[in-house]
Amino acid sequence: MAASGAILVVDDDPAICVVVGEALRRQGHRVKTAGSIRERSALLESFSPDILITDVMLPDGDGLDGIADILQGRPSLNIIILSAQNTLNTAIRATEKGAFEYLPKPFDLNELTRAVTDALGSKSGPEQETGEGDLPHDGLPLVGRSPAMQEVYRTIARVLSNDLSILVLGESGTGKELVAEAIHSLGQRRTKPFIPINMAAIPRELIEAELFGYEKGAFTGAHARTAGKFEQAQGGTLFLDEIGDMPMEAQTRLLRVLQSGEVTTVGGSKSVKVDVRIIAATNKDLSRLIEENRFRQDLYYRLNVVPIALPALRERREDVMLLARHFLDRAAQDGLPRKSLSDDAARLLMAYHWPGNVRELQNMMQRLAVLSRENVITAELLRSSLPLEAVPADYALPADMLGQAVREWARRQLGVGLSQTNRTLHDDLLALVEPILFQEVLASVDGNQIRAAALLGINRNTLRKKLTDYGLDPLQLRVGTD
């Protein structure tokens, strides 16, 4: 088990104090928070922490000032510096002051909790080393340091101390249920049930029975009274996923329950008082559904008290590699071989448009952890796992040097990328470049058409047709063949 300790968190943003504090408490740490240097000084004396996590820009001064004096009086104290001033000078100052770790804002919460574990391990000696299974990935069930995700974290922090209804919006695969789980597990209802229900996965005629329960004999197959999701979530959180797929008749009954706080089972006459927090989610445009009379406007207002909009993965590309490594680590913890990504594979991940969002990335990393025979996942293997024609036009593997050079030529001569030039120029350039490119790629793989198609990012049949069009014989394109 990882060691626990006393931690002082100092930041003038209350949202950061709440989220960081709650995540660390979930790991068993004792945590106090402060918003200024003055409060920090007082708590250092009365609380006597093992670790100090402090921001640099505080309302009453520079958070780095006094760090050297603090360490002189408390040499065993480990200090983690946070700063939005992401400059080399700040990092150097933090190191010179004796900080254990420096994390630029926006930071990923899992990265911070990992630094805390490392800091405690350095205090406890080698016998307290953290095992793989104790890696602190569960500080918050979300990963990301992009500005968009930092705003999501701040909103989560603001709703932890209340029971306001929340509507999570975002495309499929962006992590809407993870947001709901985070709000529940960090909030005041954490000891009570978290009950999810997916409206799109339940037959329309059964949704009311699933939500509100039913009495014996209420319909064919109802052999005994059964509690619905509202009763199952008593005291906790009910997560209504894909709320946009809820039929109108069930919406009317849900609105009545939200207004009264009472549930009547299907086939029943007595109401049951329920106390649950409602978090709903959808990937649909509810405003448009309201205009089409497919969603009740009054229910929308009941649910949308606090909206949380999750960004698509293509809108937070700075998180792609962080997420990819996180999922590879998770795969290793689940018993799969530990793998890493080559530089070329990392470039390809960053270039891909991720229509399936975080869920697609997670599935792909798990698949590659199984398929890769080497410890390092190559761009060639990654590209073969992507949908055909999915790689953006401005991405090039090292073997595609000629195509890369043509794109650079177009930028210099025309001031634009190839995708912005007129179609005739584009076609003329391809006719000049493709025969040479195919010859080079096929020669590099000794005429292997399967590997060549994977490198080029095209279907094998497409490659075969191109070779025929250009009069190229793959048998003559092997290395060492005249």
C-alpha positions in Angstrom: 0.0 0.0 0.0 1.2 3.6 -0.7 2.0 5.7 2.3 -0.5 8.3 3.5 0.4 11.7 4.9 -0.5 15.2 5.9 -0.7 17.6 2.9 -1.2 21.4 2.8 -2.6 22.7 -0.5 -2.2 26.5 -1.2 -3.9 28.1 -4.1 -6.1 31.3 -4.4 -8.5 29.4 -6.7 -11.0 27.7 -4.4 -12.0 25.3 -7.2 -8.4 23.9 -7.4 -8.3 23.6 -3.6 -11.5 21.6 -3.6 -10.7 19.2 -6.4 -7.1 18.6 -5.4 -8.1 18.3 -1.7 -10.9 15.8 -2.3 -8.8 13.7 -4.7 -6.0 13.4 -2.1 -8.4 12.7 0.7 -9.8 9.8 -1.3 -6.3 8.3 -1.2 -6.3 8.4 2.6 -4.3 11.6 3.1 -5.1 14.3 5.6 -5.5 17.6 3.8 -5.9 21.2 4.7 -6.1 24.1 2.2 -5.1 27.8 2.2 -5.5 30.7 -0.2 -2.6 33.0 0.7 1.0 33.1 2.1 -0.3 34.3 5.4 -2.7 31.3 5.8 0.1 29.0 4.6 2.4 30.2 7.3 -0.2 29.7 10.0 -1.0 26.2 8.9 2.6 25.1 8.5 2.9 25.7 12.3 -0.5 24.2 13.4 -0.9 21.4 10.9 2.8 20.4 10.3 2.3 18.8 6.9 4.5 16.2 5.2 4.0 17.8 1.8 3.3 21.4 0.8 1.6 21.9 -2.6 1.7 25.7 -3.4 0.9 28.0 -6.2 3.4 30.7 -7.2 1.0 33.6 -7.8 -0.8 34.2 -4.5 -2.8 37.4 -3.5 -0.2 38.5 -0.9 3.0 37.7 -2.7 5.2 35.2 -4.6 4.6 31.7 -3.4 8.3 30.8 -4.0 9.4 33.5 -1.6 10.2 32.0 1.8 10.4 28.4 0.5 14.2 28.2 1.2 13.5 29.4 4.8 10.7 26.9 5.2 13.0 24.0 4.1 15.8 25.2 6.4 13.5 24.8 9.3 11.7 21.7 8.0 14.3 19.8 5.9 12.0 16.7 5.7 9.2 18.7 4.1 8.7 18.0 0.3 7.3 20.9 -1.7 5.4 20.6 -5.0 5.2 23.9 -6.9 2.2 24.7 -9.2 2.3 27.7 -11.5 0.5 29.2 -14.5 3.7 31.1 -15.2 5.0 28.3 -17.5 8.4 29.8 -18.1 11.8 28.3 -17.9 12.7 30.9 -15.3 9.9 29.7 -13.0 11.0 26.1 -13.3 14.6 27.0 -12.6 13.5 29.1 -9.5 11.4 26.2 -8.2 14.4 23.9 -8.6 16.8 26.3 -7.0 14.5 26.8 -4.0 14.6 23.1 -3.4 11.2 22.0 -4.6 10.6 18.3 -5.0 8.5 18.7 -8.1 7.3 21.5 -10.4 4.1 21.2 -12.3 3.0 23.9 -14.8 -0.7 24.8 -14.9 -2.9 23.5 -16.3 -1.9 20.3 -14.7 -3.3 16.8 -14.8 -4.7 15.7 -11.4 -3.4 12.2 -11.8 0.1 13.6 -12.5 -0.1 15.6 -9.3 -1.3 12.7 -7.2 1.5 10.6 -8.7 4.0 13.3 -7.6 2.5 13.2 -4.1 3.0 9.4 -3.9 6.6 9.8 -5.1 7.3 12.5 -2.5 5.9 10.3 0.3 7.9 7.4 -1.0 11.1 9.4 -0.9 10.4 10.2 2.8 9.6 6.6 3.7 12.6 4.8 2.3 12.8 1.9 -0.2 10.7 -0.4 1.9 7.7 1.8 1.3 7.9 1.9 -2.5 4.6 2.0 -4.3 3.7 -1.1 -6.3 2.2 -1.0 -9.7 -1.2 -1.7 -8.4 -1.0 1.4 -6.2 -0.4 3.9 -9.0 -2.7 6.8 -8.2 -4.8 6.8 -11.4 -8.0 7.1 -9.4 -7.4 10.6 -8.0 -10.1 11.8 -10.4 -11.5 9.5 -13.1 -10.6 12.0 -15.8 -7.3 12.7 -17.5 -6.2 15.9 -19.1 -4.3 19.1 -18.6 -5.8 21.2 -21.5 -7.5 24.5 -20.8 -10.9 22.9 -21.8 -10.5 20.1 -19.2 -9.3 22.5 -16.5 -12.6 24.4 -17.0 -14.5 21.0 -16.6 -12.5 20.4 -13.3 -13.4 23.9 -12.0 -17.1 23.3 -12.7 -17.0 19.9 -11.0 -15.4 21.6 -7.9 -18.2 24.2 -7.8 -21.0 21.6 -7.6 -19.5 19.2 -5.1 -21.0 20.9 -2.0 -24.6 21.2 -3.4 -27.2 19.0 -5.0 -28.0 21.0 -8.1 -29.1 19.0 -11.2 -26.3 18.8 -13.8 -26.5 18.2 -17.6 -23.3 16.9 -19.2 -23.1 17.6 -22.9 -20.6 16.1 -25.4 -20.1 13.7 -28.3 -20.1 10.0 -27.8 -16.9 8.7 -26.2 -15.9 12.0 -24.5 -16.3 10.7 -21.0 -19.7 11.9 -19.8 -20.2 9.0 -17.3 -16.7 9.6 -15.9 -17.7 13.2 -15.1 -20.8 11.9 -13.3 -18.8 9.4 -11.4 -16.3 12.1 -10.4 -19.0 14.4 -9.1 -20.5 11.6 -7.1 -17.3 10.1 -5.7 -15.9 13.5 -4.7 -19.1 15.0 -3.5 -21.1 14.8 -0.2 -23.1 11.7 -1.5 -20.0 9.6 -2.0 -21.0 6.9 0.6 -24.3 6.3 -1.1 -25.1 4.5 -4.4 -24.2 5.7 -7.8 -26.8 4.3 -10.2 -26.4 4.8 -14.0 -29.2 4.1 -16.5 -28.8 4.4 -20.3 -32.1 5.5 -22.0 -30.9 4.4 -25.4 -30.3 0.8 -24.2 -33.7 0.1 -22.8 -36.9 -0.7 -24.8 -39.2 2.4 -24.7 -42.0 0.4 -23.1 -39.8 -0.6 -20.2 -38.2 2.7 -19.3 -40.8 3.8 -16.8 -40.6 0.4 -15.0 -36.8 0.6 -14.9 -36.9 4.1 -13.5 -39.8 4.0 -11.1 -40.1 0.3 -10.3 -43.3 -1.8 -10.6 -45.8 -3.8 -8.6 -46.5 -7.5 -8.9 -48.9 -8.1 -11.8 -48.4 -4.7 -13.3 -47.6 -6.3 -16.6 -46.7 -9.7 -18.1 -43.7 -11.0 -16.3 -44.0 -8.8 -13.2 -43.8 -11.6 -10.7 -42.9 -9.4 -7.7 -42.6 -5.8 -6.6 -39.3 -4.4 -7.9 -37.6 -1.2 -6.9 -36.7 1.2 -9.8 -33.5 3.1 -10.2 -34.8 6.0 -8.2 -35.3 3.8 -5.1 -32.0 2.0 -5.7 -30.2 5.4 -5.8 -31.7 6.5 -2.5 -29.4 9.1 -0.9 -27.0 8.9 -3.8 -26.8 9.9 -7.4 -28.9 8.8 -10.4 -27.1 9.2 -13.7 -29.6 9.5 -16.7 -27.4 8.8 -19.7 -28.6 9.5 -23.3 -31.5 11.6 -21.8 -32.3 12.8 -25.4 -33.5 9.3 -26.2 -36.2 9.3 -23.5 -39.7 9.0 -24.8 -42.1 11.9 -24.2 -44.5 9.9 -21.9 -41.6 9.0 -19.6 -40.3 12.6 -19.7 -43.7 13.7 -18.3 -43.5 11.3 -15.4 -39.8 12.1 -14.7 -40.7 15.8 -14.5 -43.4 15.0 -12.0 -40.9 13.0 -9.8 -38.3 15.8 -10.0 -40.9 18.4 -8.9 -42.4 16.3 -6.0 -39.5 14.2 -4.9 -41.9 11.2 -4.8 -42.0 8.1 -7.0 -45.0 5.9 -7.7 -44.3 2.5 -9.1 -45.9 1.2 -12.3 -49.2 -0.4 -11.2 -48.9 1.1 -7.8 -50.9 3.7 -5.9 -48.7 4.7 -3.0 -45.8 7.1 -3.5 -42.4 6.7 -2.1 -40.2 9.7 -1.0 -36.9 9.7 -2.8 -33.7 11.7 -2.2 -31.4 11.5 -5.1 -29.1 13.8 -7.1 -29.8 13.9 -10.8 -27.0 14.0 -13.4 -28.2 13.7 -17.0 -26.1 13.4 -20.2 -26.7 13.5 -23.9 -24.8 13.8 -27.2 -27.9 15.3 -28.9 -28.9 18.9 -29.4 -31.8 19.2 -26.9 -32.7 22.7 -28.1 -33.4 21.2 -31.5 -35.4 18.3 -30.0 -37.5 20.9 -28.1 -38.3 22.7 -31.4 -39.3 19.4 -32.9 -41.5 18.6 -29.9 -39.4 15.6 -29.0 -38.2 16.9 -25.6 -40.0 18.8 -22.9 -38.8 22.3 -22.4 -39.7 22.3 -18.7 -37.8 19.1 -18.1 -34.8 20.6 -19.9 -34.8 23.6 -17.5 -35.1 21.2 -14.6 -32.1 19.2 -15.7 -29.9 22.0 -17.1 -29.3 23.9 -13.9 -25.5 23.4 -14.2 -24.3 22.5 -17.7 -20.9 20.9 -18.3 -19.7 20.7 -21.9 -17.1 18.1 -22.6 -14.7 18.9 -25.5 -14.1 16.4 -28.3 -10.7 14.9 -28.3 -9.8 16.7 -31.5 -10.4 20.0 -29.5 -7.9 19.0 -26.8 -5.0 17.6 -28.8 -2.6 18.5 -26.1 -4.2 15.7 -24.0 -3.8 12.9 -26.7 -0.4 11.7 -25.6 -1.2 12.0 -21.9 -4.3 9.9 -22.5 -2.5 7.4 -24.7 0.3 6.8 -22.1 -2.4 6.6 -19.4 -4.3 3.8 -21.2 -1.1 1.9 -22.0 -0.2 2.1 -18.2 -3.7 0.8 -17.4 -3.4 -2.0 -19.9 -0.1 -3.0 -18.2 -1.8 -3.0 -14.8 -4.5 -5.3 -16.3 -1.9 -7.8 -17.2 -1.1 -6.9 -20.8 2.6 -6.3 -21.8 3.9 -2.9 -21.0 4.3 -0.9 -24.2 5.4 2.6 -25.3 5.0 4.6 -28.5 7.6 5.5 -31.0 8.1 9.2 -32.0 6.5 8.5 -35.4 3.5 6.8 -33.8 3.1 9.7 -31.4 3.1 12.1 -34.4 0.4 10.0 -36.1 -1.7 10.0 -32.9 -1.6 13.7 -32.8 -2.5 14.0 -36.5 -5.5 11.7 -36.4 -9.0 13.3 -36.1 -10.4 10.9 -33.4 -14.1 10.7 -34.5 -14.6 8.2 -31.6 -13.0 10.5 -29.0 -11.4 9.2 -25.8 -13.2 5.8 -26.0 -11.7 5.2 -29.4 -8.2 6.1 -28.1 -8.6 3.8 -25.1 -9.7 0.9 -27.3 -6.9 1.4 -29.7 -4.2 1.5 -27.0 -5.6 -1.7 -25.5 -5.6 -3.4 -29.0 -2.0 -2.2 -29.8 -0.8 -3.4 -26.4 -1.9 -6.9 -27.5 -0.9 -6.8 -31.2 2.6 -5.2 -30.9 5.3 -7.9 -30.7 7.9 -5.3 -29.7 8.0 -3.1 -26.6 7.7 0.0 -28.7 4.5 0.5 -30.8 5.5 1.6 -34.3 3.8 4.1 -36.6 3.4 1.3 -39.2 1.4 -0.9 -36.8 -0.6 2.1 -35.6 -1.5 3.1 -39.1 -2.6 -0.4 -40.0 -5.1 -0.1 -37.1 -6.6 3.1 -38.3 -9.6 3.2 -40.7 -8.7 3.5 -44.3 -8.0 7.0 -45.6 -8.2 8.2 -41.9 -4.7 9.8 -41.7 -4.7 13.6 -42.5 -3.1 14.6 -45.8 -0.4 16.6 -44.1 0.9 13.7 -42.1 3.9 11.9 -43.5 6.1 9.0 -42.3 9.8 9.3 -42.8 9.5 7.0 -45.8 7.2 9.6 -47.4 9.9 12.2 -47.7 9.0 13.1 -51.3 5.4 13.8 -50.5 6.5 15.9 -47.6 8.8 17.9 -49.8 6.0 18.6 -52.3 3.8 19.9 -49.6 6.6 22.2 -48.4 7.1 23.4 -52.0 3.4 24.2 -52.3 3.5 26.2 -49.0 6.5 28.2 -50.1 5.5 28.8 -53.7 1.7 29.4 -53.2 1.5 30.3 -49.5 -1.0 27.6 -48.9 -1.2 23.8 -48.2 -2.1 21.4 -51.0 -5.6 21.0 -49.6 -6.1 24.7 -50.3 -4.9 24.8 -53.9 -7.1 24.4 -56.9 -8.0 20.9 -57.9 -6.1 20.9 -61.2 -2.8 21.8 -59.6 -3.5 19.1 -56.9 -4.1 16.4 -59.6 -1.1 17.5 -61.6 1.2 17.3 -58.6 -0.1 13.9 -57.7 0.4 12.6 -61.2 4.0 13.7 -61.0 4.7 12.6 -57.4 2.8 9.3 -56.9 4.7 7.1 -59.4 8.0 8.1 -57.7 6.6 7.8 -54.2 5.2 4.3 -54.9 8.5 3.2 -56.3 10.4 4.4 -53.2 7.9 2.9 -50.7 7.7 -0.4 -52.5 11.5 -0.6 -52.7 11.8 0.2 -49.0 9.6 -2.8 -48.1 11.1 -5.1 -50.8 8.0 -5.1 -52.9 5.6 -6.2 -50.2 2.3 -4.6 -51.3 0.6 -5.2 -47.9 3.3 -3.3 -46.0 3.4 -0.6 -48.7 -0.3 0.0 -48.5 -0.1 0.3 -44.7 2.8 2.8 -45.0 0.8 4.8 -47.6 -2.4 4.7 -45.7 -4.4 3.3 -48.6 -6.3 0.0 -49.3 -4.3 -2.7 -51.0 -6.7 -2.8 -53.9 -6.2 1.0 -54.3 -2.5 0.4 -54.4 -2.8 -2.4 -57.0 -4.9 -0.1 -59.2 -2.5 2.7 -58.9 0.4 0.5 -59.9 -1.5 -0.7 -62.9 -2.4 2.9 -63.9 1.3 4.0 -63.6 2.6 0.8 -65.3 4.7 -0.1 -62.2 5.7 -3.8 -61.5 6.2 -4.5 -57.8 8.4 -7.4 -58.6 10.9 -5.0 -60.2 10.8 -2.7 -57.2 12.7 -4.9 -54.8 15.9 -3.7 -53.2 18.9 -4.7 -55.3 16.9 -5.3 -58.5 18.1 -3.6 -61.6 
